[in-house]
Amino acid sequence: MYAIVEIAGQQFKVEKGRKLYVHRLAGDEGSSLSFDKILLTDNDGQVKVGTPVVEGAAVSATILKHLKDDKVIVFKKKRRKGYQVKNGHRQCLTQIQIDEIKA
């Protein structure tokens, strides 16, 4: 069984026991979360598509840890103008594990 869930503005395909990285979520490590924006569920070929969400469906997850992603270098340059800017960015992430899908 799997579901398509909207978490922090992004859509993810989730299955029971799967670990995934999402944008930083509020909560402490080890705490549990519940997501109710389920867009699609599939239970062994029985597909339910929401309009826009599936009623009565929910996904529960546990926060494993908070971390930062690898650094992304942003370099801007305009040739022959003497303009150069170098910036870096590290995205804050949360690793979650899917505990249960209620359809």
TAMOCOR-V463674 format. One record per backbone hydrogen bond with DSSP energy under -0.5 kcal/mol. CO is the residue of the C=O (numbers start at 1). NH is the residue of the N-H. E is the energy in kcal/mol with one decimal. If there is no record, write none. Layout:
BEGIN
co=[CO:CO]
nh=[NH:NH]
e=[E:E]
END
This chain:
BEGIN
co=[1:2:3:3:4:4:5:5:7:10:12:12:14:15:18:20:22:28:31:33:35:36:37:37:38:39:40:41:42:42:43:45:46:48:53:54:58:59:60:60:61:62:62:63:65:67:71:72:73:74:76:77:78:78:82:83:85:87:89:91:92:93:94:94:95:95:96:97:98:100:100:101:102]
nh=[16:42:5:14:39:40:7:12:10:7:5:14:3:18:98:96:94:31:63:61:59:38:6:39:54:50:4:48:2:44:46:47:43:41:51:57:102:35:99:100:33:64:97:30:95:93:73:89:75:87:85:79:81:83:84:78:76:74:72:69:24:67:22:96:64:65:20:62:17:60:102:103:58]
e=[-0.6:-2.5:-0.6:-2.9:-2.6:-1.2:-0.7:-2.7:-1.7:-3.0:-2.8:-0.6:-2.0:-1.9:-2.4:-2.7:-2.6:-1.8:-2.6:-2.4:-2.4:-1.5:-2.2:-0.6:-3.0:-2.5:-2.5:-2.7:-1.8:-0.6:-1.2:-1.1:-1.9:-2.3:-1.1:-1.1:-3.2:-3.1:-2.5:-1.5:-3.3:-0.5:-2.2:-2.9:-3.0:-3.2:-0.5:-1.7:-0.6:-3.0:-2.4:-0.5:-1.4:-1.0:-0.6:-1.8:-2.9:-3.6:-2.6:-3.0:-1.4:-2.3:-2.5:-0.6:-3.0:-1.2:-2.3:-2.4:-2.7:-2.4:-0.5:-0.6:-2.3]
END
